[in-house]
Amino acid sequence: MSNPNLFQRLINSAKEGVAKSTEATRRAEEVYPSVLNIRGKYHQELRKQGVSLRETPVQAAGAFGVRLLTDLTNDGTRGVYWRYNHPLAGLDKGIDKTVEDAVGKEAARELGKAKTGLMAASVAIPTTALAGTYDITNASEMFRPKGYAQSYAEEGSEDRRETTQPTMELFERFFLTRQGRPLKYETAKEDIPSLTPERYSNFMRNYYQDKGLLGLVKFTPENLEGVPEMRMLGYPVNIASAATAIGGLAGMSAGLRSKKAGKSTVTQMGLPGIAADVTTTATTPGYMKGLARRGVIGGIAGAAGGALIGSTVNAVIAQANRPKLPTTAEYTQEMQ
């Protein structure tokens, strides 16, 4: 039997890559099979089957082709975008990863959604509070942030800080994380005495006219309160909120790792010819007790530290950005 020609061999090799890619996708059990996931379980499974760009380029090409098709037909990359197109979605993922890295996937599952949710809240609540989507001190106006209007103010009203639908304001602010539109300058300055016409006009230009990167992310060196701010699909992120998130995650990780007792490995010797050696990993007694409490305490402490540092940096920047007015002596001297 003659050997297949070169073209047929290439086709067969590509088909083999397709088959191995399909098997790797099945084993990876991915929610979003995206071509952008270059370090995930899919690629680990693919390498286990001997597929690599250097050693089997044709198989790799076949694997990438079917991977791309899988991505397009299953909304793989778009699914990643839909899942993580908001800073808070990324924070949720960071919290899950922090818990798993600290205690392991098995213990993380054993904790359950209620306890992991409390740990997540210990970081997420202070982070969102410092992002500027709501003002925790302004309960009388449904936590309206300084410089921003109520979404349901009375139509045609001069002062849009009052609302006619408080329930809807709370829903938009805390569920949809909407900040509202900026107030007109005169009203905004009542909220923020340091606001200047120049800062206001620059911010409004950035807010309404700057499309940012692909319409997704944009940055301004001065928001209404005079501090740097990034917006991701309209959601604000500043130094204080970023520092709070980082500090909270670090504190949560430290809290979860604080207890030395953890997992033990036990090897059971099998009888010759009857059973092979079996190695099992188990959680030592008492390890889970108080684990969530330590995570919550660590998250709160870390978030508080991050908030203090970030708020201090923001305050320094805001002070530096304020216009330098002449002292009374300088003003008197100039008049003379």
N, C-alpha and C positions, 0 to 999 in steps of 0.2 A: 504494500500500500504506500503510495507516494505521500511525501510530506505536503501539508497544505501550503499554498503560496503565502508570500509575506502579507498580502492584504488580508487573507483569511485569518492568519495568525493574529494580526492586529485586531480584527473584529472580535475574535474569540477572547482575546485578552481584555478588551474593553467590556465585553459582556460579563466576564468574570469580575471585573471591577464593579459593574452595576450590581451583580448579585451580592458581592461582599458589602457594598454600601447599603443595600437594602437590609441585610442582616445586622449591620452595625447600627442602623437607625432603629430597628426593632429592639435590639438589646439596650440601647441608650434610653429608651422610653422618654423621649423628649416631648415637652409640651409644645415648643416652637422649634421645629427642625430648620434652623437658619444656617445659610452658608457663612454668616459672620461669626458663628461659634467655632473658632479655630482651636480652642484648647479644651473643649468639652469631652464628655464621655463618648460621644460618637466617634471622634478622632482616635481616642484611645482604643476603642473596639476595632476600628479600621486598621490600626497599626498591629493589633494582635493577629490579624489575618494576613499580615505581610504586605499591606498596601502602603507604598510611600512614593512620593514624587521622584526621589532619587533612584530607587531600585526598581520600581515598577511603574514607570511614567504613563504607560497606556492604561493600565488598570486604574491608576489615579485619575486619569482623564475621564474614564468611564464612571468612576465613583463620583467625581465632581459634577459630571453632567446630570446624573440621576439625582444627586443632592440638590442641584439648582432647580430641577423640575419639581422635586418634593417641596422645596421652599416655596416656589411660585404657586403650586396647587394647594398647599396647606397654609398659606399666609404666614410662612415661617418668620421672615425678617419683619414683615408688617406686624405680626403678632408680638414680637419683641418690642417694637415701637409702641404698639397699643398698650402693652403691659407696663412699659417703663418711660412713657412720655411725660411723666409728672415727677417732680423731685420727691414727693412723698412716697411714690411707688418705689423709687430707688432706695429711699430710706427703709421701707418695709423689707426689701430684699437684703439690705445691709444688716438689719436686725436679725433676720432669719439666719444669715451666714455667720454672724457673730455668735449666736447661740449654738449652732451646730459645731463651729470650730472649738468652742470652749468646752462643751460637754459631750459632743459626739451626736450623730444622727439618732441613735437608738434612745439616748436619754432625752434628746429634744422632743422626740415623738411621745415619750412617756410623760413628759411634762404636761402635754395637752395644750389645746388652743387657748383655754381660759388663762392659764398662767403665763404662757408666752405672750398673750395679748396684754397682760398687765405690764410685763417687762417692756413691750413695745411702746405702751402708753407713757412710761416713765421717760422715754427719750422723745417720742413724737410730739407730745403736748407742749413741752417747753420750746422745742424746735419751731413748731408752727406759730407759737405765740410771738417769737422773736423775728419771724419772717415778715410780719407786718400785715398779714391778712385780717387780723383783728386786734383790737386793743383790749386787753384783759381788764384794764382799769375803767373802761367806759361802758359799764353794764347798763346805764340808764338809756343809752342810745344803741342798744343791741350790739355792743362791742365794736362799734364803727371805728375803723382806724383813722388816725389823725390825717387830715388833708383830703379825705375821700368822702364821696357822697353816699347816701343811702340809695339802694337800688330801687326802692319802692316809695320814694318821696312823692309828695303830692304834685301832680302835673302842673307845671307853670310856677311852682313855688320859688321864691327868691332864695330861701335858705334850705338847701337839700340835705341838711343834717337830720331832719325830722322825717320819720317814716309813717306810712299809713298801714303797713303790713308787717308788724314786728316778727311774726312767725316765719314769714318768707325770708326776711332778712337773716334770721338765725340759720335757716336752712341753707341759704346761699353761702353764708360766711363759714359755717362749720362743716357742712356736707360737701358743697361744691367748691369750697375754698376760694370763693370769689371776693376780691378786695373792694370792688366798686370803682366808679370813675372818679378822677380827680375833681375836686371842687373848683369853682372859679377863684381867681387869685385873692380877692378881698376876703372871702370866707375862709379859704385855706390858711391865710395868714393869721386869722383869729385862732386857729388850731395850732399853728406853728409860727410863733412870733419872729423867729430868725429867718423866715422865708423872704427871699428877695425877688424882685421882678425878673432879674436875669436868670436866677436858678429855676424859677417857675417856668419861664419860657423855654429854657433848654430842656427841662424835663418833659414838658408837653410836646416839644418837637420829637424827642426820643420816644415818648409814649405812643403818639399817634402816627408819626411819619417813618420812623426807623423800622424797617422790616426785619433787621437782624439776620442771623445765619439761617438760611432756608425758611425764614418765617417762624423758626422755632425758638431760638435763643438770641437775646440781645442784652446789651450792657450799657449802663450809664454811670459816669463817675460821681454823679450827685443825684440822689432822688429828692423828694420834697423836703426831707429832713437833713439833706446835705451829706449823705454817706453813699459809698459805692453800692450798686445794686444790679443784680442780674435777673432777667425774667425769662422763665422757660414756659412758653405758651401762656404768658400772662401772669404766671405765679412768681412772686418775688423771692429772691434769695439774697441775703446780705452776709457780711462777715460774722455778725452775731449768731444768726441762725445756723450757718455752716459750722462755726466753732461749737455751738451747743450740740449739734448732731454728732460731730467727731468725738467730743468729750463724753457724751452719753454712751456711745458705742464702746469707747475705751473703758469707761467705768463699769458698764455691764459685763464686759469680758473679764475684767479684773474680779468683779464680784462673783461671777460664776466659777472662776478658777481658784477662788480663795480657799476652798476646802480641799485638803490634800487627798483625802480618801476618794477613790474613784472607781476604776474598773480593775478587775482581776482576771487573769488568764489561767484556766485550769486545763491540764492535759490528762485525759483518761487513757490508760494503756489498754489496748485490746489484746485478747488471747491470740497466739500465733495461729494463723490459718482460719480464724473465726471473724475477727473484727480488726479494722485498722485503728491506729491511734486517732483519737478525736480531741480537738482543741476547741474549747468554748470560751467566750468572753462574756463576763457577767458584771452587773453593777453591784458593788459591795453594799452590804446592808447599811442603811442610814444615809447613803449618799444623796438620795433624792429629797430627803427631809430638809426643808428650809432653802432648797436650791433656788426656787423662784424668788423668794424673799431677798436673798443675797443679790440676785440679778436686778431686782427693782431698786434696791438701795444703791447698788453700784451705778445703775443708770441715772438715778436722780442726782447722786453726788457728782458724777462725771458731767452731766448736762449742766448742773449749776456752775461748776468750774468753767466749763466752756462758755456758758452764757456771760459770766463775769468778765472773762478775758475778751470775748468778742464785743460785748457792749462797751467795754473800756476803749477798745480800738476804734469802734464806731464813734464814740464821743470825742476822741482826740481828732479824728478826721473831720467830724462835723464842726468842731471848734476852729480847726485850721481853715475850713472853707468859708467861715463867716466873714463878712466884709469888715475890714479894719477901720473903725471909726476913730477920728482924732480925739485925744483927751481934751478936757476942759481947758487946760493951759495952752495946748497946741491950737485949739480953736480960737481962744482969746488973742493969741499972738498973731494968728493969720488975719483976724479982723482988724488988728492995729496996723 
